[in-house]
């Protein structure tokens, strides 16, 4: 079957978008990684204790085991989870990041 030929759009302004983008594929990682670190920036959530930065860690980014403060259980390597730290920490942002906690995604959501 012949492909109906669309008008090829020529980009005239000089955005040199030439080369094929390199896809970095994770070799050997199977399973659904939902958002492949599409959103590296943490989002901010508020509750009665203040503001929290919440950052999603995809399974491919979880390279160490952690303990979830929500349930007290471990978060195995290769498990997608959240990293959470306080926005308005008494001792400043640096300290807040040092005090960050790793939560099961579910534990954070239902806490
Ligand atoms: Zn947990």
Boltz pocket constraint, residues with backbone or C-beta under 6 A from the ligand:
constraints:
  - pocket:
      binder: B
      contacts: [[A, 68], [A, 69], [A, 70], [A, 71], [A, 72], [A, 73], [A, 103], [A, 104], [A, 107]]
      max_distance: 6.0
